[in-house]
Amino acid sequence: MLRLAWALAKWLWSELRFLPIRAAVALGSGGLGQPPRPEQLLKVYLIVLPIGLATWWAIPQFTLVMSPSIHAWAVRADPGPIHKGDLVSFMLTNAVAGPKPVSVTKYVLCMPGERLDMIEKPSFGGHTWDGWYFCDGKLLGVSKPYGRRGQKLDHYQPKGVIIPAGYAYVGSSHPDGFDSRYYGPVAIGQLTRMEKLL
């Protein structure tokens, strides 16, 4: 992802360096210090305006996924009933995620009516405990005692509960995912079903 961002930045710089000259040409002159050509300006309007309008419409239609825990680079809203295995997005308010709510994308891993169990086991090194999460006996993931920046993580501690109506356990198989392992099931009313584009 970092390599893609670097390549994009290099391409933008190469394009922006010549922007003043291109703007002069686009606005009707043959180059800097040349007489204007109004027909050239009309051609530019006929090309640039449709592209600009299409871009203005397209950008809100998808969301870039910045998390390595989801196997997608871009998703878009796909309204409909939410099922197990669906990609969903929601606004997460949590001190670990930051001071402001953030949009996150996860998979629905356990649905209402299914049994959610957590077994605590000693962490590697034995100084703390990890939570091992199961949905109807299937392993969903294991919590970690500390985040990537060293912050302490408290894991959600159900003791063999049936997920109540209107809630779902969300997450991924990624060991560093910040999901229901730490904040518990999420209200389905807060979830937006998503479709993978890339």
GUNULO-287950 format. One line per 3 residues: number of its first residue (from 1); their letters; for each residue x, y, z of N, C-alpha, C. Coordinates in steps of 0.001 Angstrom, whole numbers, plus 524288, in hexadecimal, padded with zeros to 5 digits. Layout:
REM GUNULO-287950
NUM = A = X Y Z X Y Z X Y Z; ... $
//
This chain:
REM GUNULO-287950
1 = MLR = 8033E 7FB5B 80000 80000 80000 80000 8036A 804E6 80000; 807D0 804A6 80300 80B63 8091B 8033A 80DF6 809F5 7FDF2; 80F4C 805AD 7FB3F 811AA 80625 7F61A 80DE3 808B1 7F23B $
4 = LAW = 808ED 8074A 7F297 804F4 80998 7EF31 80467 80F74 7F040; 8046E 810FB 7F548 8040A 81685 7F6A4 808C2 81990 7F4A8; 80D71 8173F 7F511 8122E 819D9 7F332 811FC 81A93 7ED4E $
7 = ALA = 81059 8167D 7EA70 80FF0 816E5 7E4B5 80BFE 81B17 7E32E; 807A2 81B66 7E606 803B0 81F62 7E4ED 805DD 824D5 7E5E5; 808D8 82583 7EA26 80B20 82A9E 7EB61 80F06 82C4C 7E731 $
10 = KWL = 81244 8289F 7E545 81609 829E7 7E125 8133F 82B7C 7DC1F; 80F11 828AF 7DAD0 80C2A 829ED 7D60E 809A1 82F54 7D683; 80759 83075 7DB20 804ED 83599 7DBEA 808F0 839FC 7DB60 $
13 = WSE = 80D8D 83946 7DD9A 81197 83D51 7DD3D 8132E 83E3A 7D792; 813D5 839F0 7D491 81560 83A94 7CF19 81127 83D6F 7CBFE; 80C40 83C9B 7CD77 807FF 83F43 7CAC0 80786 844F9 7CC6F $
16 = LRF = 80823 84611 7D16D 80761 84B62 7D370 80BBB 84F20 7D1D8; 81071 84D24 7D0BF 814C8 8509C 7CF37 8138B 853BA 7CA55; 810D1 8513C 7C6B3 80FB8 853C4 7C1B1 80A39 8560E 7C16E $
19 = LPI = 8079D 8564A 7C5E9 8023B 85832 7C5FB 801B3 85DD3 7C401; 80513 86185 7C580 80468 866E3 7C381 8049E 86739 7BD8F; 80851 8647B 7BB21 808B3 8649D 7B566 803E7 86215 7B2FC $
22 = RAA = 8024A 85DAE 7B52A 7FDAB 85AFD 7B311 7F8C8 85E52 7B3B9; 7F874 86117 7B823 7F3F3 8647D 7B8FA 7F3D6 868DF 7B4EF; 7F85D 86B29 7B3CE 7F88D 86F58 7AFD8 7F6C9 86D54 7AA91 $
25 = VAL = 7F89A 868AC 7A92B 7F70B 86662 7A426 7F139 86527 7A42A; 7EF56 862E7 7A885 7E9CC 86178 7A8E0 7E644 86634 7A8A4; 7E822 86A9A 7AAA6 7E4E4 86F51 7AAAB 7E514 87245 7A585 $
28 = GSG = 7E739 86FD2 7A186 7E6A1 87208 79C50 7EB7E 87405 799BB; 7F015 87386 79C04 7F4C5 87557 79943 7F7F2 870A2 79788; 7FB77 87185 793C5 7FECF 86D59 791E3 8034D 86C54 79599 $
31 = GLG = 80403 86F83 79985 80837 86F0F 79D56 808D7 8743F 7A015; 80C8D 874A3 7A390 80D64 87985 7A650 80EEC 87DCB 7A270; 80C4E 88251 7A2B9 80D7A 886B9 79F40 80B16 8864C 799DF $
34 = QPP = 80802 8823E 798CE 8058E 88185 793A8 80011 883DC 793AE; 7FDEF 88542 78F1C 7F8A1 8877C 78EE0 7F483 88366 79051; 7F017 88530 7927A 7EBF4 88187 7940E 7E95B 87EDB 78F68 $
37 = RPE = 7E74E 87A1C 7906A 7E44D 87725 78C82 7DF50 8754C 78F1E; 7DAFD 87835 78E9F 7D616 876E4 79166 7D404 8716B 79037; 7D4D1 86F75 78B75 7D2CA 86A38 78A28 7D574 865FC 78D75 $
40 = QLL = 7DA62 8670F 78EFB 7DD38 86360 79251 7DAA6 86316 797B8; 7D8F7 8678E 799B7 7D662 867BE 79EC9 7D146 864A4 79EB4; 7CE54 8651E 79A8A 7C96A 8623E 79A04 7CA6B 85C56 79A0D $
43 = KVY = 7CE7F 85AA3 79744 7CFCD 8550C 79733 7D117 8531E 79CBE; 7D3FC 85659 79F97 7D56B 854D6 7A4E9 7D08E 8544D 7A84B; 7CCF7 85811 7A7DF 7C813 857BD 7AAE5 7C51F 852B7 7A99F $
46 = LIV = 7C4E4 8514C 7A49F 7C1F9 84CAD 7A301 7C46F 8479F 7A506; 7C986 847C4 7A62A 7CC22 8431E 7A83D 7CC36 84323 7AE34; 7CDD2 84795 7B07C 7CEB6 847CD 7B620 7C9A9 847B0 7B948 $
49 = LPI = 7C5AC 84A88 7B793 7C0DB 84AC0 7BAA1 7BE46 84562 7BB54; 7BD9E 8423C 7B72A 7BB50 83D0D 7B811 7BE9D 839A4 7BBB3; 7C3DA 839EF 7BB20 7C740 836D3 7BE87 7C6BC 838A7 7C42B $
52 = GLA = 7C6A1 83DC5 7C4F7 7C60C 83FE9 7CA3B 7C0E4 83E5A 7CCB2; 7BC9A 83EA3 7C9B4 7B77D 83D1D 7CBC2 7B743 83749 7CCFC; 7B99C 8340D 7C99B 7B9AB 82E6F 7CA8D 7BCC8 82D33 7CF81 $
55 = TWW = 7C12A 82FE2 7D03C 7C458 82F12 7D4EB 7C16A 830D0 7D9C6; 7BED8 83557 7D976 7BBC7 83761 7DDDE 7B789 83384 7DF7E; 7B52B 830DB 7DBA9 7B127 82CF8 7DCD1 7B38A 827E2 7DEE4 $
58 = AIP = 7B80B 82634 7DCAC 7BA2F 8210A 7DDDE 7BCC7 820B3 7E333; 7BF73 824D6 7E4E5 7C282 8247F 7E9BC 7BF34 822F9 7EE75; 7BA8F 8252E 7EF43 7B786 82387 7F3E0 7B537 81E09 7F36C $
61 = QFT = 7B5AC 81B9D 7EED0 7B340 81686 7EDFF 7B65F 811FE 7F046; 7BB47 812EA 7F1E9 7BE60 80EAE 7F41A 7C1B8 810A8 7F8A8; 7C3A9 80CF7 7FBB4 7C6EB 80E23 8003C 7CBFA 80B15 7FFBF $
64 = LVM = 7D05F 80DAA 800A4 7D560 80AF0 800B6 7D60B 8085B 8060B; 7D7CA 8037D 805FA 7D8AE 80096 80AD2 7DE79 800DB 80C10; 7DFC7 8030E 81099 7E53C 803C8 81215 7E721 7FF9C 815E9 $
67 = SPS = 7E401 7FBA5 816E7 7E557 7F7AB 81ACA 7E753 7F2B7 81821; 7EBC0 7F09A 819EB 7ED98 7EBA6 817B2 7EA51 7E6F9 81975; 7E6B4 7E7D0 81D27 7E393 7E36B 81F19 7DF12 7E205 81B79 $
70 = IHA = 7DE04 7E557 8179F 7D9C2 7E455 813ED 7DC12 7E34E 80E8A; 7DA24 7DF52 80BE6 7DC2D 7DDE9 806BC 7D963 7E110 80280; 7D9FE 7E633 802D1 7D7AF 7E9BA 7FEF5 7DA97 7EEE6 7FF36 $
73 = WAV = 7DAFB 7F189 7FAC0 7DD56 7F6BE 7FA8C 7D929 7FAF0 7FA27; 7D4D8 7F996 7F7AA 7D098 7FD59 7F702 7CB68 7FA7D 7F78D; 7C7BB 7FCEE 7FA48 7C283 7FAB7 7FB0A 7BE7D 7FEFC 7FA18 $
76 = RAD = 7B9B0 7FD51 7F928 7B569 80114 7F8B3 7B0AB 7FEF2 7FB8A; 7AD43 80284 7FD0D 7A882 800EF 7FFD4 7A52B 7FD81 7FC48; 7A317 7F956 7FE8B 79FC0 7F5B0 7FBB9 79B2B 7F45C 7FF4B $
79 = PGP = 7975C 7F7FE 7FFB1 79319 7F754 80379 79052 7F210 802EA; 78EB6 7F01C 80763 78BEA 7EB22 80774 78C9E 7E89B 80CC3; 789FE 7E430 80D9F 78A81 7E17E 8129C 7901C 7DFAA 81371 $
82 = IHK = 791C3 7DFD2 81856 7971D 7DE4E 819AB 79732 7D88C 81B35; 79ADF 7D5AC 818D3 79B7A 7D01C 819E1 7A104 7CF08 81BD6; 7A1B3 7CA7B 81E05 7A6D3 7C8C4 81FD9 7AA9B 7C8A5 81B3C $
85 = GDL = 7AF49 7CAE3 81BFD 7B336 7CB06 817DF 7B339 7D009 814B4; 7AF24 7D340 8154F 7AED2 7D82B 81262 7B2ED 7DC0E 81440; 7B4B4 7DF54 8109C 7B7D8 7E3E3 81201 7B422 7E823 813E4 $
88 = VSF = 7B58C 7EAC4 81820 7B24E 7EF03 81A24 7B5CB 7F389 81BD8; 7B3AF 7F839 81B9C 7B668 7FCDC 81D8E 7B319 7FF64 821C6; 7B5B4 801F2 82576 7B2F6 804C8 82990 7B6B2 808B7 82BF7 $
91 = MLT = 7B489 80C62 82EE5 7B7AD 8104B 8319D 7B8F8 80E34 8370C; 7BE0A 80DDF 83828 7BFDC 80BD2 83D27 7C1A8 8104B 840A3; 7BF75 81070 84551 7C134 81425 8494B 7C3D6 81101 84D92 $
94 = NAV = 7C8FF 811A4 84E03 7CBFA 80EAF 851D8 7D114 8118F 852D6; 7D2C3 811D1 857BE 7D788 814B3 85920 7DC4E 81294 85644; 7DC89 80D77 8555F 7E108 80B28 852AB 7E12E 80CEC 84CF7 $
97 = AGP = 7DC8F 80D92 84A89 7DC4F 80F2F 8450D 7DD81 814F6 84456; 7DD2A 8180E 8487E 7DE5A 81D9D 84812 7DA28 820F0 84A8C; 7DB10 82613 84AB7 7D763 82990 84D62 7D246 82A70 84A63 $
100 = KPV = 7D251 82980 84541 7CD9C 82A53 84210 7CBAD 8251F 83FF9; 7C696 824B3 83EE6 7C49A 81FDB 83C80 7C749 81EDD 8373A; 7C865 819EF 83623 7CAE3 81875 83137 7C781 81472 82E69 $
103 = SVT = 7C7AD 814A0 82940 7C4D6 810D2 8261B 7C832 80BF0 82593; 7C5F9 80779 826F6 7C8D1 80288 8268A 7C5AB 7FEAC 82344; 7C86E 7FB23 820C2 7C5FD 7F707 81D9B 7C7B1 7F1C9 81FCB $
106 = KYV = 7C3F5 7EE61 820CF 7C4FD 7E93A 8231D 7C17E 7E52B 8207C; 7C251 7E03D 821EF 7BEE7 7DBF8 8204F 7BB2F 7DAA7 824CB; 7B670 7D910 8237C 7B2CF 7D71C 82777 7B43D 7D163 82864 $
109 = LCM = 7B5BE 7D027 82D3E 7B7A7 7CAE6 82E75 7B400 7C7B1 831E3; 7B07D 7CA4E 834B5 7ACE1 7C770 8381F 7A7D1 7CA91 83876; 7A376 7C7F0 837C2 79E67 7CA8E 83740 79AE6 7C9A7 83C08 $
112 = PGE = 79698 7CCA3 83C5F 792EA 7CBDC 840AB 79119 7C629 840F0; 790C4 7C430 845C3 78F16 7BECB 84693 79386 7BAE5 846C4; 79833 7BC7C 8451D 79CB2 7B8F8 84552 79F84 7B9AA 84A8A $
115 = RLD = 7A21E 7B58B 84C38 7A4C3 7B5A3 8514E 7AA4D 7B7C9 850B5; 7AB8B 7BBAD 853CB 7B0C2 7BE02 853DB 7B381 7BC6B 858EA; 7B7DF 7B9B4 85851 7BAFD 7B813 85CD2 7C05A 7BA97 85C8F $
118 = MIE = 7C2A5 7BB7A 8613C 7C7F3 7BD72 8618B 7CACA 7BA56 865BF; 7CF5D 7B855 8644D 7D2A7 7B57A 86807 7D7A0 7B8A8 868BD; 7D8FB 7B9B7 86DA5 7DDD2 7BC8E 86EAC 7E254 7B8BE 86F42 $
121 = KPS = 7E6AE 7BA12 86CA3 7EB76 7B6FE 86CFE 7EFFF 7BAB8 86DE4; 7F425 7B8D9 87079 7F8A4 7BC46 87157 7FAFD 7BE12 86C2A; 7FC6F 7C311 86BF1 7FF0D 7C528 86757 8047B 7C2D2 866DD $
124 = FGG = 806BD 7C372 86246 80C21 7C1C2 86179 80F91 7C4C4 86556; 81275 7C21E 86877 8158D 7C49F 86C8C 81304 7C407 871E1; 80DCD 7C304 87205 80B17 7C1C8 876CF 809C7 7C631 87A7E $
127 = HTW = 80AA1 7CB20 8790E 809A4 7CF79 87CAD 80408 7D188 87C58; 8015E 7D094 8780F 7FC00 7D272 8774C 7F8B8 7CE01 87515; 7F3C4 7CF42 87409 7F026 7CB52 87202 7EDF6 7CD13 86CC2 $
130 = DGW = 7ED21 7C943 86953 7EAA2 7CA3D 86444 7E531 7C7CB 86458; 7E1A6 7CA0D 86144 7DC7C 7C7CA 8609F 7DC28 7C4E6 85B72; 7DA79 7BFFD 85BA7 7D99D 7BCDB 856E7 7D3B5 7BCC0 85606 $
133 = YFC = 7D1EF 7BECB 85189 7CC53 7BF87 85081 7CA4E 7BB62 84CBC; 7C5BC 7B935 84E2B 7C352 7B50E 84B13 7BD99 7B66A 84A09; 7BBD7 7B563 84547 7B645 7B5EE 843F2 7B43B 7B07A 842BB $
136 = DGK = 7B0A9 7AE98 845FD 7AE9F 7A945 84578 7B310 7A558 844CC; 7B744 7A607 847D8 7BBA4 7A25C 847D3 7BFE1 7A373 843DB; 7BF11 7A72F 84045 7C304 7A85E 83C3E 7C64F 7AD01 83E09 $
139 = LLG = 7CB82 7AC5A 83DDD 7CF0F 7B07D 83F8F 7CEA0 7B53E 83BF9; 7CDB0 7B9CE 83E4F 7CD4B 7BEB2 83B61 7D269 7C1C4 83B78; 7D515 7C1A5 83FD8 7D9E3 7C499 84060 7DBB3 7C4A9 84601 $
142 = VSK = 7E073 7C6C0 846B4 7E2E0 7C708 84BDA 7E461 7CCAF 84CE1; 7E30E 7CE95 85183 7E46E 7D3FA 852DF 7EA3E 7D456 85425; 7EC28 7D924 8544B 7F194 7DA28 855C1 7F19B 7DDAD 85A90 $
145 = PYG = 7F581 7DD2F 85DF5 7F59C 7E081 8629D 7F732 7E62B 86178; 7FA20 7E6E4 85D24 7FC07 7EC26 85BDF 7FB52 7ED35 85611; 7FA45 7F228 854C5 7F9BB 7F3C9 84F5A 7FF06 7F492 84CCA $
148 = RRG = 7FEED 7F5E4 847BE 803C9 7F6A8 844CD 80708 7FB30 846E7; 8047A 7FF00 8496C 80751 8036F 84BA5 80872 802AC 85177; 807B1 7FDF4 85358 808F5 7FCBF 858B8 804AE 7FDE9 85CA3 $
151 = QKL = 8001D 7FFD8 85ACF 7FBED 80119 85E7C 7F959 7FC16 8607F; 7F7CC 7FC2D 86571 7F535 7F7A2 867DB 7EFD7 7F6EC 86572; 7EE8C 7F218 86413 7E977 7F0CC 861CF 7E67A 7ED50 86598 $
154 = DHY = 7E1CB 7EEF6 86709 7DE54 7EBB7 86A3F 7DAA6 7E8CF 8669B; 7DA7D 7E3A7 86718 7D718 7E0B9 86395 7D1A2 7DFFF 865EE; 7CDE6 7DF7C 86264 7C863 7DE9C 863CF 7C7F6 7D94D 8667E $
157 = QPK = 7C4D0 7D904 86AB6 7C4AF 7D440 86DD8 7BF36 7D1FB 86E7F; 7BD0A 7CFC5 86A4D 7B80E 7CCFE 86AF4 7B914 7C7AF 86D69; 7B55C 7C5A3 87011 7B5EB 7C06F 87262 7B1B8 7BCDC 87027 $
160 = GVI = 7B267 7BB66 86B44 7AEAF 7B7ED 868C7 7A963 7BA68 8683F; 7A8E2 7BE4C 864D6 7A3F3 7C118 8642A 7A1B9 7C00E 85EBF; 79CA8 7C069 85E6C 79A10 7C052 85957 799DF 7C5FB 8577D $
163 = IPA = 79BB9 7C6EA 852C0 79BA4 7CC47 850CA 795F6 7CE05 85055; 794A3 7D26B 852CD 78F28 7D414 852D8 78D58 7D61E 84D88; 7883A 7D62A 84CDF 785F2 7D849 84816 787C3 7DDE5 84763 $
166 = GYA = 788F9 7DF3B 8427D 78A8C 7E497 8414E 79056 7E5A1 841E2; 79380 7E195 84309 79926 7E24C 843AE 79C21 7DE40 84077; 7A10B 7DF82 83F30 7A464 7DBDC 83C56 7AA06 7DC8F 83E18 $
169 = YVG = 7ACE5 7D84D 83E27 7B27E 7D86A 83F47 7B53B 7D96D 83A1F; 7B896 7DD5F 839E9 7BB48 7DEC3 83511 7C12A 7DE4E 835D9; 7C3F3 7DD06 831B6 7C999 7DCA1 83223 7CC01 7DA60 82D40 $
172 = SSH = 7D091 7D7F5 82DFD 7D366 7D573 829BC 7D718 7D17B 82C22; 7D9D7 7CEA4 828C6 7DD92 7CACA 82ABA 7E2EB 7CD39 82BB1; 7E393 7D23C 82A76 7E8A1 7D4D6 82B0C 7EA01 7D55C 830D9 $
175 = PDG = 7EEC3 7D3DA 8327C 7F015 7D415 8380D 7F026 7D99C 83A4C; 7F109 7DD92 836F9 7F140 7E2FB 838E6 7EC19 7E5E6 8383C; 7E802 7E338 8366E 7E305 7E5DD 8359E 7E0C3 7E7F6 83ABE $
178 = FDS = 7DEBB 7ECBF 83A8D 7DC19 7EEFD 83F21 7D644 7EE7B 83E25; 7D3D1 7EACC 840C3 7CE70 7E963 83F75 7CB7B 7E7B6 8445A; 7C775 7E48B 843A7 7C422 7E2F5 84813 7C71B 7E002 84C4B $
181 = RYY = 7CBD3 7DE41 84B2F 7CF0E 7DBE5 84F48 7CFFA 7DFC5 853BF; 7CFAD 7E4CE 85275 7D0F1 7E8D8 85653 7CC37 7EC1D 857FA; 7C84B 7ECA9 85492 7C3D0 7EFF0 8560B 7BE9D 7ED0E 855CC $
184 = GPV = 7BEA6 7E806 854CD 7B9E2 7E4F2 854F9 7B67E 7E581 8501C; 7B1F4 7E2ED 85010 7AE6E 7E33B 84B8D 7ACA6 7E8D3 84A7C; 7AB5C 7E9DB 84599 7A9C0 7EF10 843D3 7A406 7EEC8 84227 $
187 = AIG = 7A125 7F2EF 84333 79B9B 7F322 8419E 79B33 7F2CF 83BAB; 79801 7EF44 839BF 79764 7EE88 8341B 79551 7F383 83190; 79239 7F68B 83475 79034 7FB79 8325C 79476 7FF65 83114 $
190 = QLT = 7991E 7FEBF 83351 79D7C 80249 83234 7A0B0 80070 82D83; 79FAF 7FBAF 82B9F 7A2D6 7F964 8276F 7A08F 7FA99 82210; 7A409 7FBA9 81E60 7A288 7FC48 818E4 7A507 7F7D9 815E0 $
193 = RME = 7A1DE 7F4D0 81333 7A3F0 7F079 8100E 7A721 7F2B5 80B90; 7ABB4 7F044 80A8C 7AF3C 7F23E 80689 7B063 7EE06 80282; 7B1E8 7EFCE 7FDD3 7B367 7EC43 7F998 7B908 7ED65 7F810 $
196 = KLL = 7BC15 7E951 7F751 7C195 7E9F2 7F5C4 7C1DE 7EB96 7F009; 7C4D5 7EFBE 7EEEF 7C5C0 7F171 7E991 7CB24 7EFBC 7E7B8; 7CF0C 7F089 7EAF5 7D476 7EF06 7E9B3 7D6C0 7EBF8 7EE46 $
//
